[in-house]
Amino acid sequence: MTLLNTVIQSPSKGSRSQPEPEVRPMKPTMQDYPLTLDQLFRRAERQFGQKQIISASPDGVSVTTYAYWAQRTRRLIGGLRGLHLRQGARVGTFAWNSSRHLEISFAGPLSGLVFHPLNVRLPAEQLTYVINDAADDVIFVDRSLLPRLAPHLHMLTTVRQIVVMNDEPSAPNVDPDLPVELVVTDYEELLAAAGNTEIQADDENAAASVCYTSGTTGNPKGVVYSHRSLWLHAMALLQADATAISENDTILPLVPFFHANAWDLGYAAVAAGANLVLPGSDNSGAAIAGLISDHRVTLATAVPAVWSRVLPELRTRDASSLRMLCSGGSAVPERLTYLCRELTGKPMMQVWGMTETGAFASMARTRPHIDAADPEAQKQVTSSQGIPIAGVDFRIVREDTLEELPWDGVASGELQCRGPWVTARYHGEPGGTTVSTSDHWFRTGDAASIDPDGYIRLRDRLKDLIKSGGEWIPTVELEGVLQSHPAVDSVAVIGVPSLRWDERPIAVVALSKDGSVSPGELMDWLRPRVAKLWLPDEIRLVPELPVTSVGKIDKKELRNCFGQETRP
């Protein structure tokens, strides 16, 4: 009998079956190796020592290497130990994006401390709240920013030391009076007096950085990132289907460190060995365009307000090195997308994320099966918030029941997400009940739909939806239509009280530099493009719209100005 003809007979009824062999559980054989920032630091130190860090300041542009930066960062670790800070102490920074700031962003977590970049644009009340809430022990401050910080130091309850970084060496050495109880140290003297010290980072779940939300409703809220979350988010940025950062890149993070750790681009660049360009205090269009051209930047990130200043300046510059421009924080106006494509051959890449989700959670890249030559298909991609990047899960739900809604591009519900760099709670909030659902998804507060290809489209912030006569008006969509008018630079739609309709929309519009259009002409242009219910009761033209400390349009301020009077 051949093997193929062999039939395995089952045991007869009277026979005794053999006992099943014992199945022992198989255990993984991988090393238990913590995901901490020292891995990224050591890799850059050993493998990319010759790569460059370019740092702009009022006194010009300085160029250093990763090797020298790593040497200084190790000395700063020693300097931090010399300040006798307790384990887990918070190290605040009040500074522009510079090589020194990058040194602190690593030296803090590698010393067992928590890096806390402070928002230099916060009003005094919120700034003091954030410093006291985080309980910062020491603040590193650029000398050019010291006059902005000094008047509030007497209101700080935990800060005992100030370290001054001289970002304007040629400026007169005139410092404001500081409280006598504060120990004031010069940054370079701190490094000179310190020696190289061993890195202290072996717990991937230890706090590494804390950033605060912009406080558009109530006080800012703290989001505490672990070594593990920063490590994984940095790796996500190296994905081919994300920003694809590699050693071939020269990266320009125009988003400040206080904006979700500059979107973690410093950590990702160090991990990949990419050149870094740090812009300092001058974010004018001409200055940034010069950095892009002079240093052959390949990837840059900013909010739309910054790109609206930079892109026109690139008309007279060599922008051929650029492979990707990313924009986030608010919707990208259609005119910027077209201008970016005209100048670079590529669309503006919209990214979506929050302080709570670690900047990058989705990106508006074009999937391979979508026709890149179809203008309408491309418009649908670039106007969306993109598709989830690997590592983050999304869903849309009915807010009251948590019933998950289909990804059909029509159903709209609250956008929720989860992942290893998504927060579970805010600093000081033990249970996470205000930010997470009962099944542990982060509540973004956005109303959105998701189409079958995974593209997310924000309909509105839940708190910004306007309910008029029992129907919902999505302000984001109405703003998008208005912003597509060639004369419009920026627009915000807010709801105002109405005796008859409960709420009605009004639009507050800032025109572009050369734009000229009347409110009536805008209304006539809008009328055939939106539902009758959506038409605003009024269009107000203003020189510019108020923005928050992270560059988002401040609707709270607009409501204070225009939304107090009840309409018929």
ZITA-V15244 format. One line per field, one symbol per residue. phi: phi as a letter, one per 20 degrees, with the letter a starting at -180 (. if undefined). psi: psi as a letter, one per 20 degrees, with the letter a starting at -180 (. if undefined). burial: I if it has 16 or more other ideal C-beta (glycine too) atoms within 10 Angstrom, else O. Layout:
phi=???
psi=???
burial=???
This chain:
phi=.fffefdeefgfgeeeffffffdefedfdffedfecfffffffffedcgefdcdcebgepddccdfffffffffffgfffffelefgnfedeccbefbffffgffefgffdmddfcfeffdffgffffffffffmfebcecfgfdgffegfdffeeedfdccdedeecgefgeddffdgffeedcegfffffeddfcffcbcdfeffdbccdffmfcmfgdeddeegffffffffffeffedelfbffecddeeffgfellllmfffffffemffcddemeedfgfffffffffdlfdbbcaegffffeeggffgdcedfffdbddcbnafeggffffffffedncffefdcacgfdmlecbbeeefgeeffeegfffffffeeendgegocdcbdcfgedmffdfedmdfcbfecbbrfddfeaegndfemfedcffdmdfefndebccegenfecferfgfegddclndedeffffffffffffeeebbcdcecfcfedmbcecddcdefgdfbaegfffffffgfdcfgffgffbddecfbefcffdnefeffffffeddeefef
psi=prhhippopqqrhiqpqqqpqpopppqqjqqnoqnqihggghggghhkhiqqoppqrhjapqparhghghghhhhhghhhhiilqqpjqpoqpnrrorhghhghhghfhijjropnpqoijqqgghghggghhilphqpppphhighhhgiihijpiipiqppppnjmhiqpmoqqpqphipppqpghhgghiqrpqqqnnjoijqphqpqqrilhoaqqqpooprggggghhghhiiqhjcilpriiqopnoiprhinlllkjhggggghikqqpopibiokqgggghgggghjlphpqqrrhhghhhgghhihjrojihpippqqahrqpqhhhgghghghijqrpopqprrhijlfohqqlqpqhipoiiohgghhhghirjaqpqpipqqrpqphhijppqqmjigppappqrqrikpqirqpiohijhihqrhkkqpohjqprqprhijppophrphiippookiqpoohgghhhghiiphipgqqppqpqqphhjgqqqqppppqrgjqoqrhghgghhhgiirqhhhpqhqpppqhqqqqaijjqpnhghhhhgijhppr.
burial=OOOOOOOOOOOOOOOOOOOOOOOOOOOOOOOOOOIIIIIIIOOIIOOIOOIIIIIIIOOOIOOOOIOOIIIIIIIIIIIIIOIOIOOOIIIIIIIIIIIIIIIIIIIIIIIIIIIIIIIIIIOOOIIIIIIOIIIIIIIIIIIIIIOIIIOOIOOIOOIOIIIIIIIOOOOOOOOOOIOOOIOOIOIOOIIOOIOOIOIIIOOIOIIIIIIIIIIIOOOIIIIIIIIIIIIIIIIIIIOOOIIIIOOOIIIIIIIIIIIIIIIIIIIIIIIIIIIIIIIIIOIOIOIIIIIIIOIOIIIIIIIIIIIIIIIOIIOOIOIOOIOIIIIIIIIIIIIIIOIIOOIIOOIIIIIIIIIIIIIIIIIIIIOOOOOOOOOOOIOIIIIIIIIIIOIIOIIIIOOOOOOOIOIOOOOIIIIIIIIOIIIOIIIOOOOOOOIIIOOOIIIIIIIIIIOOOOIIIIIIIIOIIIOIOOOOIIIIIIIIIIIIIOOIIIIIIIIIOIOOIOIIIIIIIIIIOOOOIOOOOIOOIIOOOOOOOIIIOOIOOOOOIOIIIIIOIIIOOIOOOIIOOOOO
